[in-house]
Amino acid sequence: MPRASSASYGIGRVLSVNVGRQQPNSAKDTATGIDKQAVEQVQVRAPGPKHGGLGSGVVGDFIGDTRHHGGDNQAVYAVAREELDWWSAQLGRDLRNGTFGENLTTTGLDVDHALIGERWQLGDEVVLRVAGPRIPCGTFRMHMGERGWLKKFVAHGLSGAYLAVETPGTVRQGDAIRVLSRPEHDVDVPTTFRAFYDDVDAVRAVVDARVFGAEGHEGMVSRLAKLERRTART
C-alpha cells in the first residue's frame, strides 16, 4: 500500500511549462523537439504505448525518436530549477527553463530523489506518477554542445524524472505541486538511473522492489543475472 500524503512532503511549484517544436537533428536521422520553449499552459494526457501511441503526454510537444522516447512511462519530463542552477554554475553559462528538454521546470520539489511510483497533484486536477529516470542520448549531447557532456551527466547521476499521467488536464505555470502518496519501497530515481548503468546493487534494489511493470521488471531480472554471472567469473 502507498504511504499516505503528509505535510512533511512539502509543496513545490511549476516554474515553467515547456513545449518542443519540430526541428532538424544533427545527431540522428530523425527530427527533434528537445529545444523546448516556455508556454503559459499545456494539456497533458496518457499518450499510450511508446510504439504506436501519441508520443508525448504533452499536447503539441514533438518527439522525433519514438523508438526511445515517449509513451505512457515517459509522458512528461520534469527537471528541478535548482538542478539547472547547479549545472549553470558548473558550466559557467545560463541555462534557461527547458534547456534539458524538460516539459516541467519545477522549484521547491526534490524531483531527483522522488520515489518510483510517487504521485503528484499539479494544480486542482492533474495527477502524475514518477515512472523512472531520463537516460541521456546523442541528441541531448548535441543540444548541450558541451565536450564530454554525457559522461558528466551520467557521473552526476541526477537525471530529472519521467512521469506517467494518471489524471489528465491542464498544467499551468505557477501551479502548486503536492505529493499525494509515496510507495513503501525506498527506490528513488537516482537508484533506477544507476541500475540502467549496471550498478549491481541498484539493479538488485530495483528487482527486489518490482518498481517497473512486467516488461521492465523482466528486463531488470535479466540484467541482474548477467551482472551476477560476470561477477562470478571474475
Salt bridges, closest charged atoms under 4 A:
ASP35 OD1 - ARG96 NH2 2.37
ASP61 OD1 - LYS36 NZ 2.94
ASP65 OD2 - LYS28 NZ 2.77
ASP65 OD2 - HIS68 ND1 2.88
GLU83 OE2 - HIS156 NE2 2.58
ASP85 OD1 - ARG81 NH2 2.83
ASP110 OD1 - HIS113 ND1 3.34
GLU118 OE1 - ARG182 NE 2.94
GLU146 OE2 - ARG93 NH1 2.76
GLU166 OE1 - ARG119 NE 2.86
GLU166 OE2 - ARG129 NE 3.18
GLU184 OE1 - ARG3 NE 3.81
ASP198 OD1 - ARG223 NH1 2.70
ASP199 OD2 - ARG194 NE 3.94
ASP201 OD1 - ARG204 NH1 3.47
GLU228 OE2 - ARG204 NH2 3.11
